[in-house]
């Protein structure tokens, strides 16, 4: 599968804990974007990395951090988890900053449930 | 602040009827607008973009700068059009801002 891969698909954890979500972009894509989708907030942009460098930040909490590694995969770290962090976290990729002709390629998401 | 608004969370129409999903935006620059679609149990994917002025699966969207709108239209709805639709604004290639989404249901 040469698309965007996100692991794990589901994650259940307790409040106060820390988790790491992983994203492997589509082959050849240098940009990775993270989004949070919750019922009341819709799709919220969190952060964008291009070729290992942070390019843009959105509504990302200080408890959250991300990085992109030399092999271009990205990890989103969520710490001191609260019930309100329960959401679907999407990763998307594109060849360069921006959408290009075909738009972003989205992963299937990681569903995080904080109990 | 840049914002994308989709006023309808839910929209239900009958098969064969016209469909219009509303999208309004606020942006100080020259906007690049898109429609993304998410079919049941599938990934979010690009449906169309305003600069290409294309028709995809019978859908079209016209950018109206005067009304700051980018409504998605289809003259005759089909059952397979049932999905979640998101309007999105590209803010200078660094991030894509999405609206809240509209769930479209086509009734037989």
HADDOCK unambig.tbl for C-alpha pairs under 7 A between the chains (distance, minus, plus):
assign (segid A and resid 41 and name CA) (segid B and resid 100 and name CA) 6.96 0.50 0.50
assign (segid A and resid 42 and name CA) (segid B and resid 100 and name CA) 4.64 0.50 0.50
assign (segid A and resid 42 and name CA) (segid B and resid 101 and name CA) 6.94 0.50 0.50
assign (segid A and resid 43 and name CA) (segid B and resid 98 and name CA) 6.02 0.50 0.50
assign (segid A and resid 43 and name CA) (segid B and resid 100 and name CA) 6.66 0.50 0.50
assign (segid A and resid 45 and name CA) (segid B and resid 97 and name CA) 6.57 0.50 0.50
assign (segid A and resid 48 and name CA) (segid B and resid 95 and name CA) 6.90 0.50 0.50
assign (segid A and resid 55 and name CA) (segid B and resid 94 and name CA) 6.57 0.50 0.50
assign (segid A and resid 56 and name CA) (segid B and resid 94 and name CA) 5.89 0.50 0.50
assign (segid A and resid 56 and name CA) (segid B and resid 95 and name CA) 6.76 0.50 0.50
assign (segid A and resid 97 and name CA) (segid B and resid 93 and name CA) 5.49 0.50 0.50
assign (segid A and resid 97 and name CA) (segid B and resid 94 and name CA) 5.96 0.50 0.50
assign (segid A and resid 98 and name CA) (segid B and resid 93 and name CA) 3.81 0.50 0.50
assign (segid A and resid 98 and name CA) (segid B and resid 94 and name CA) 5.89 0.50 0.50
assign (segid A and resid 99 and name CA) (segid B and resid 93 and name CA) 6.98 0.50 0.50
assign (segid A and resid 102 and name CA) (segid B and resid 46 and name CA) 6.93 0.50 0.50
assign (segid A and resid 103 and name CA) (segid B and resid 46 and name CA) 5.70 0.50 0.50
assign (segid A and resid 105 and name CA) (segid B and resid 45 and name CA) 6.82 0.50 0.50
assign (segid A and resid 106 and name CA) (segid B and resid 43 and name CA) 6.25 0.50 0.50
assign (segid A and resid 106 and name CA) (segid B and resid 44 and name CA) 5.93 0.50 0.50
assign (segid A and resid 106 and name CA) (segid B and resid 45 and name CA) 6.90 0.50 0.50
assign (segid A and resid 107 and name CA) (segid B and resid 43 and name CA) 6.50 0.50 0.50
assign (segid A and resid 108 and name CA) (segid B and resid 43 and name CA) 5.47 0.50 0.50
